[in-house]
Amino acid sequence: MSSILIVDDEPSICWALKKALSEDGHQVNTTATAENAIQLITESVPDVVVMDVRLPGMDGLSALQELQRQIGKTPVIIITAFGDLDTAVQAINRGAFEYLTKPFDLDQAIHVIQKAIATGSSVTSADKTRSNEPLENHLLIGSSPAMQAIYRDIAIVAERDVPVLITGESGTGKELVAGAIHRYSKRAAGPFVPVCIPAMSESVLESELFGHTRGAFTGATEKRSGLIKAADGGTAFFDEIGDITIPTQVKLLRVIESRAITPVGGDDPLLSDFRLLAATNRDLDSMVADGTFRKDLYFRLNVYQIMIPPLRDRPEDIPLLADHFMKRIDPAGKVYLGKAASKELLSRPWLGNVRELRNTIEHAVIVTRSGEISADAFAAPMSITDSINKPASSLGQSVRTWIQSQIDDQTSDGEIVNLFDRFLSESESVLITEALSLTHGNRQEAAKILGIHRQTLREKIRRYQVNVSELS
C-alpha cells in the first residue's frame, strides 16, 4: 500500500482520484492548497504527490520547487486545465515526474500514478530560468492529446543534449518543434541555425554546410565558415535530412562524431560545439533498407524521435489555430468565422497541414475585410485525389482511358497483372519529362518544381532514359 497526497481545489477531482486509488488499496489524503500540502509533508512524506497548477494562494509550480527541496525522491505529478508548452516545460524542468491535462481520463491518471509509485525515482530540477514567451508567438498551438504529448516530448528532451529526429508531413510544423527544443535547452543563448537541404543545389551543399577556403572552387573569392560552424554554441537544424546525398551523409556523420569540420579545399579542421536536430517527411527506415540513407547516420540521428501528427488527425486544434491566424492578420478583430465556415474548416483533409490552414485563413480574411467569414471565402482545398476522382477532370479521364486500354489489350490473355506498378512507372516517366520540358532542361528548376532532390531526379532521368538535351 502506498500513500498519495492530492492537492487540488476542485472537490470532484479529489473525490474521483481518492475513490479510485483507495479501491486499489492506497492511502489517500487530499487538500485544496499548496500551503496545506507543504505542512502535511512535514508531518508525513507521501510516496506520490498529485498537484494542480492553478491553486488558491501559492500556485502549483511554485509549490513544486518547495516540495522538491523537502522530498527530493518523491515523484510529483502536475495536473492542470491550462496545458501548453510553457507549462509542460516548467513542470518537467522544475522536477515533475509527469504532466497531465484536464480533463484527463481517470484510467490514464491512475496509470501514471501507479507508474510513479513503481518508479519512485528522483528527478533533478533545472536551475536555469526559462523563457516566459507566449506559446502563440511560435505557432505551436493545440490542446489535443497529440499536441500535449509533443509538449511533453519537448520538455523531456530539451535539457538532454542529444540529437532529435522530428518526423511528420510537410506543413506540420517540424521547424517550430525544433525551435522550441532549442529555446528550452541549455543552448538557448546560442544561435539556432536552420539548414534547408532542398533549397540548396548539390554543387554548393557541402560548401554551405562545412564552409570553404578561398580559391577552393570557381567563385570562392573568400573563405566561408559554413552553417555548422555558425551553429557553434547553439543548435543546427537540418530540415529534410533525407535529401542529403550518400557522400555528404558520410561527411556529416564524421562531423557529428568528432565535432570537427574540414572546409571544402582545406586541411585544417575547425571545431564546432553544436546540437543537431533533424527533420524529414520521408520514411528513413525504408531508405535505410534500400540503401539510399546510411544506417549509421540514421542511428546517430534517431536518439530520440518526435512524430508530429497531420492536422487531420487532431481536428480539435483547428479552431484554435484558425483563431490565432485571424488575430495575426486582423488584430482589430473586424472579421469572425461563421458557423458554416467553421464547419467547412473541420471537413477539409488539410493535405498541406497547418501551413495550408494558415494560407486559407489569411486569404479569407483578406477577401472578407469585415464581418462574418463565409465558407465561400476559403480558397479551394489542396487535394490530389479530388482532381482524379472528378469525372470532368482531364487527369481523371486520362487515367480511366489508360486503364481501359490495358484491359482491352489483355482481354485475350484473360488476366491483368501489375497494373499498379506499370501505371506508376509510365506516369512518373511522363511527369519527369514534362517537368524538364517546362524548365527547358534545367534540372535544378525541375527538381524544385517536383519537390525532389537533384540526385533523385538524376536517378529517374537515368532510369527512364530521358533525353534532357532534346528538352533544352
C-alpha positions in Angstrom: 0.0 0.0 0.0 1.3 3.5 -0.9 0.4 6.9 0.4 -0.7 9.5 -2.0 -1.3 13.2 -1.5 -3.7 15.0 -3.9 -3.6 18.8 -4.0 -6.5 20.3 -5.9 -9.1 22.9 -5.2 -11.7 21.0 -7.2 -13.6 18.6 -4.9 -14.8 16.5 -7.8 -11.2 15.8 -8.9 -10.1 14.9 -5.3 -13.1 12.7 -4.8 -12.7 10.8 -8.1 -9.0 10.2 -7.6 -9.3 9.3 -3.9 -12.1 6.8 -4.7 -10.2 5.1 -7.5 -6.9 4.9 -5.6 -8.5 3.8 -2.3 -10.2 1.0 -4.1 -6.7 -0.1 -5.3 -5.6 -0.2 -1.6 -3.7 3.1 -1.4 -3.9 5.5 1.5 -5.0 8.9 0.0 -5.0 12.4 1.6 -6.4 15.4 -0.1 -6.0 19.2 0.4 -7.1 22.3 -1.5 -4.0 24.5 -1.1 -0.2 24.2 -1.7 0.4 25.7 1.8 -1.5 22.9 3.5 0.3 20.3 1.3 3.7 21.6 2.5 2.5 21.4 6.1 1.2 17.8 5.6 4.5 16.7 4.1 6.5 18.0 7.1 4.4 15.5 9.2 4.4 12.5 6.8 6.2 12.1 3.5 3.9 10.5 0.8 5.0 8.2 -1.9 3.5 10.3 -4.6 2.1 13.9 -4.8 -0.6 14.8 -7.4 -0.9 18.6 -7.6 -2.9 21.1 -9.7 -1.1 24.2 -11.1 -3.9 26.7 -10.6 -4.4 26.8 -6.8 -5.6 29.5 -4.4 -2.6 31.2 -2.8 0.7 29.6 -3.8 0.4 28.1 -7.3 1.4 24.5 -8.1 4.6 25.3 -10.0 5.9 27.5 -7.2 5.0 24.8 -4.6 6.7 22.2 -6.7 10.1 23.7 -6.1 9.5 23.8 -2.3 8.3 20.2 -2.3 11.3 19.1 -4.2 13.6 20.6 -1.6 11.8 18.7 1.1 11.0 15.4 -0.7 13.6 15.2 -3.5 12.9 11.5 -4.2 9.1 11.7 -4.2 7.5 11.9 -7.6 5.2 14.9 -8.2 2.6 14.7 -10.9 1.3 18.1 -12.2 -2.2 18.4 -13.4 -3.8 21.5 -15.0 -6.5 22.8 -17.2 -4.1 25.2 -18.8 -2.0 22.8 -20.8 0.6 24.4 -23.1 4.2 24.0 -23.9 5.4 26.5 -21.3 3.6 24.7 -18.5 4.9 21.4 -19.6 8.5 22.6 -19.8 8.3 24.4 -16.5 6.8 21.4 -14.8 9.3 18.9 -16.1 12.3 21.2 -15.6 11.2 22.0 -12.0 11.2 18.3 -11.2 7.8 17.0 -12.0 7.6 13.3 -12.7 4.8 13.7 -15.3 2.4 16.2 -16.7 -1.4 15.7 -17.2 -4.0 18.0 -18.7 -7.6 18.4 -17.6 -10.0 17.0 -18.5 -8.0 13.8 -18.2 -9.1 10.2 -18.5 -9.3 8.7 -15.0 -7.7 5.4 -16.0 -4.9 7.3 -17.6 -4.3 9.3 -14.5 -4.3 6.2 -12.3 -1.8 4.5 -14.7 0.5 7.5 -14.4 0.2 7.5 -10.6 0.9 3.8 -10.5 4.0 4.3 -12.7 5.2 7.0 -10.3 4.7 4.7 -7.4 6.7 1.9 -9.1 9.5 4.2 -10.3 10.0 6.2 -7.1 12.9 7.9 -8.8 14.3 11.3 -8.2 14.0 13.9 -10.9 16.6 16.7 -10.7 15.1 20.1 -11.1 16.6 22.5 -13.6 18.2 25.7 -12.2 18.0 27.6 -15.4 15.3 30.1 -15.8 13.1 29.5 -18.8 11.6 31.9 -21.2 8.0 33.0 -20.5 7.4 33.9 -24.1 3.8 33.2 -25.1 3.4 29.9 -27.0 1.4 31.8 -29.6 4.5 33.6 -30.8 5.8 30.4 -32.1 2.7 28.9 -33.6 2.9 25.7 -31.7 -0.7 25.7 -30.8 -3.0 22.9 -29.8 -4.7 21.3 -26.8 -5.3 17.9 -28.4 -3.8 14.8 -26.7 -1.4 14.6 -29.6 -0.1 18.1 -29.1 0.1 17.6 -25.3 2.3 14.5 -26.0 4.6 16.7 -28.2 4.8 19.3 -25.5 5.9 16.6 -23.0 8.4 15.3 -25.6 9.9 18.8 -26.0 10.1 19.3 -22.2 11.8 15.9 -21.7 14.3 16.2 -24.5 15.2 19.9 -24.3 17.6 19.5 -21.4 19.3 16.4 -22.8 21.9 17.5 -25.3 21.3 14.6 -27.8 20.2 14.5 -31.4 16.5 14.5 -32.1 14.7 13.3 -35.2 11.5 15.1 -35.9 9.2 13.4 -38.4 5.9 14.5 -40.0 4.2 15.5 -43.2 5.1 18.8 -44.9 3.5 21.8 -43.2 3.0 20.1 -39.8 5.5 22.4 -38.0 8.7 20.5 -37.7 10.9 23.6 -37.6 8.7 25.1 -34.9 9.2 22.0 -32.8 13.0 22.2 -33.4 12.9 25.9 -32.4 11.0 25.1 -29.2 13.6 22.4 -28.2 16.4 25.0 -28.8 14.6 27.7 -26.8 14.1 25.5 -23.7 17.6 23.9 -23.9 20.9 24.9 -22.2 21.9 26.3 -25.6 19.1 28.8 -25.8 21.5 31.8 -25.6 23.4 30.4 -28.6 22.4 30.5 -32.3 19.6 28.5 -33.9 20.7 27.8 -37.5 18.1 26.2 -39.8 19.7 24.3 -42.7 17.1 23.8 -45.5 18.6 20.9 -47.6 16.1 21.1 -50.5 16.8 24.7 -51.1 20.5 24.0 -51.8 21.8 22.7 -55.1 24.0 19.6 -54.8 27.0 21.6 -56.1 27.0 24.0 -53.2 25.6 21.8 -50.4 28.9 20.8 -48.9 30.3 24.3 -49.1 27.2 25.7 -47.4 27.4 23.1 -44.6 31.1 22.8 -44.0 32.4 26.1 -45.4 35.2 26.5 -47.9 38.6 28.1 -48.2 39.5 30.9 -50.6 40.1 29.6 -54.1 38.6 26.2 -53.2 36.5 26.4 -56.4 35.5 28.9 -59.1 33.8 31.8 -57.4 35.2 31.1 -53.9 36.8 34.6 -53.6 36.9 34.5 -49.8 36.8 31.8 -47.1 33.5 30.9 -45.5 32.9 29.1 -42.2 29.7 27.3 -43.2 26.4 26.7 -41.4 27.6 24.0 -39.0 30.3 26.3 -37.7 27.7 29.1 -37.5 25.8 26.9 -35.0 28.8 26.8 -32.6 27.4 27.0 -29.1 23.9 26.5 -30.3 21.7 24.3 -32.5 21.9 23.2 -36.1 18.5 22.2 -37.5 18.7 20.1 -40.7 15.4 20.3 -42.5 14.6 17.4 -44.8 17.7 15.4 -43.8 16.6 12.6 -46.1 17.5 14.7 -49.1 21.3 14.6 -48.4 23.4 12.5 -50.8 25.3 9.5 -49.6 28.8 11.2 -49.8 27.5 14.1 -47.8 25.9 11.7 -45.3 29.4 10.2 -44.7 30.9 13.6 -44.0 28.1 14.7 -41.8 28.4 11.6 -39.7 32.1 12.3 -39.3 31.3 15.8 -38.1 28.7 14.6 -35.6 31.1 12.1 -34.1 34.2 14.4 -34.0 32.7 17.9 -33.9 35.4 18.8 -36.3 34.7 20.4 -39.7 37.0 20.3 -42.6 36.1 23.1 -45.1 36.0 22.4 -48.8 39.5 22.9 -50.1 41.0 23.0 -46.6 43.1 20.6 -44.5 42.8 22.1 -41.0 39.7 21.1 -39.2 37.5 23.6 -37.3 35.8 22.6 -34.1 32.1 23.3 -33.5 30.2 22.6 -30.4 26.6 22.2 -31.7 23.5 20.2 -31.0 22.0 18.5 -34.1 18.2 18.4 -34.7 16.9 16.9 -37.9 13.6 16.6 -39.6 12.1 14.7 -42.5 8.8 13.8 -44.2 10.4 10.7 -45.6 10.4 7.1 -44.4 14.0 6.9 -43.4 13.6 3.2 -42.3 12.7 2.4 -45.9 15.6 4.5 -47.2 18.0 2.6 -45.0 16.6 -0.7 -46.2 17.0 0.3 -49.9 20.5 1.8 -49.3 19.7 5.5 -50.0 20.3 6.5 -46.4 23.2 5.3 -44.2 22.2 3.1 -41.3 24.9 4.5 -39.0 23.8 8.1 -39.6 20.2 7.1 -39.1 21.0 5.5 -35.7 23.0 8.6 -34.7 20.2 11.0 -35.6 17.4 8.9 -34.1 18.4 9.0 -30.5 15.0 10.5 -29.7 12.2 10.8 -32.2 9.2 13.2 -32.1 6.4 12.4 -34.6 4.1 15.2 -35.4 0.6 14.1 -36.5 -1.0 15.6 -39.5 -3.6 18.3 -38.8 -6.5 16.0 -40.0 -5.6 13.7 -37.1 -6.1 16.5 -34.5 -9.2 18.4 -35.7 -9.9 19.8 -32.2 -6.9 22.1 -32.8 -8.2 23.6 -36.0 -10.4 26.2 -34.3 -7.6 27.3 -32.0 -5.2 27.6 -35.0 -7.8 29.4 -37.1 -8.4 31.9 -34.4 -4.7 32.5 -33.9 -4.1 33.1 -37.6 -7.1 35.5 -37.8 -5.8 37.6 -34.9 -2.4 37.8 -36.5 -3.7 39.2 -39.8 -6.7 41.1 -38.3 -5.6 42.3 -34.8 -8.5 44.7 -34.7 -11.0 41.8 -34.8 -13.0 43.1 -37.8 -13.8 39.6 -39.0 -15.1 36.4 -37.4 -15.8 32.9 -38.5 -19.4 32.0 -39.2 -20.9 28.6 -38.4 -20.7 27.4 -42.0 -17.1 28.5 -42.3 -16.2 26.7 -39.1 -17.9 23.6 -40.2 -16.0 23.8 -43.6 -12.7 24.0 -41.8 -13.4 20.9 -39.9 -14.4 19.0 -43.0 -11.3 19.6 -45.1 -8.5 17.0 -45.4 -5.7 19.6 -44.9 -3.1 17.8 -47.0 -0.9 20.9 -46.6 -1.5 20.7 -42.8 -1.0 23.9 -40.7 0.7 25.7 -43.5 -2.4 25.2 -45.7 -4.7 26.3 -42.9 -2.8 29.5 -42.3 -2.9 30.4 -46.0 -6.6 29.6 -46.2 -7.4 31.8 -43.2 -5.2 34.6 -44.4 -6.9 34.5 -47.9 -10.4 34.5 -46.3 -9.6 37.5 -44.0 -8.3 39.5 -47.0 -11.3 38.9 -49.2 -13.8 39.4 -46.4 -12.3 42.6 -44.9 -15.0 42.9 -42.2 -17.9 40.9 -40.8 -18.6 37.2 -41.0 -16.3 35.0 -42.9 -18.3 32.6 -45.0 -17.3 29.2 -46.4 -17.2 30.8 -49.9 -14.3 33.0 -48.8 -12.0 30.0 -48.5 -9.7 29.0 -51.3 -10.1 25.6 -52.8 -8.5 22.9 -50.6 -5.3 21.3 -51.6 -6.2 17.9 -53.0 -4.7 15.2 -55.2 -7.4 12.6 -55.1 -10.2 15.1 -55.7 -8.8 16.1 -59.1 -8.5 12.5 -60.1 -12.0 11.5 -58.9 -13.9 14.3 -60.7 -15.4 12.9 -63.9 -14.7 16.1 -65.8 -11.0 16.1 -64.8 -8.7 15.7 -67.7 -6.3 13.8 -65.4 -9.0 11.5 -64.2 -10.2 10.9 -67.7 -6.7 10.1 -68.9 -6.3 7.6 -66.1 -9.6 5.9 -67.0 -8.6 5.8 -70.7 -5.3 4.3 -69.9 -6.8 1.6 -67.6 -9.4 0.8 -70.2 -6.7 0.4 -72.9 -4.8 -2.0 -70.6 -7.9 -4.0 -70.1 -8.6 -4.1 -73.9 -5.0 -5.1 -74.7 -5.0 -8.0 -72.2 -8.6 -9.3 -72.6 -7.4 -12.1 -74.8 -5.0 -13.3 -72.1 -7.8 -13.4 -69.5 -5.6 -11.8 -66.8 -4.4 -8.3 -65.9 -1.3 -8.1 -63.8 1.0 -5.5 -62.3 -1.4 -2.7 -63.3 -0.4 -0.5 -60.3 3.3 -0.8 -60.9 3.0 -0.2 -64.6 0.8 2.9 -64.2 3.2 4.4 -61.7 6.2 3.7 -63.9 4.6 5.2 -67.0 3.1 8.2 -65.3 6.3 9.0 -63.4 8.2 9.0 -66.7 5.8 11.4 -68.2 5.9 13.7 -65.1 9.7 13.8 -65.1 9.8 14.5 -68.9 7.2 17.3 -68.7 8.9 19.0 -65.7 12.2 19.1 -67.6 10.4 20.3 -70.7 8.7 23.1 -68.8 12.1 24.2 -67.4 13.9 23.8 -70.7 16.1 21.1 -69.4 17.1 22.9 -66.2 17.5 20.1 -63.7 17.7 22.3 -60.6 14.4 24.0 -61.5 12.7 20.8 -62.5 13.7 19.2 -59.1 12.4 22.2 -57.3 9.0 22.0 -59.2 8.8 18.3 -58.5 9.8 18.7 -54.8 12.6 16.2 -55.0 16.4 16.4 -54.7 18.6 16.8 -57.8 20.2 13.4 -57.2 16.8 11.8 -57.1 15.9 13.5 -60.4 19.1 12.4 -61.9 18.4 8.7 -60.9 15.0 8.9 -62.5 16.3 10.5 -65.7 18.7 7.6 -66.0 16.0 5.0 -65.1 13.6 6.3 -67.7 16.3 7.2 -70.2 15.0 10.8 -70.6 17.0 12.7 -73.3 17.5 16.1 -71.5 19.4 17.6 -74.4 16.3 17.4 -76.6 14.3 19.4 -74.0 16.8 22.2 -73.5 
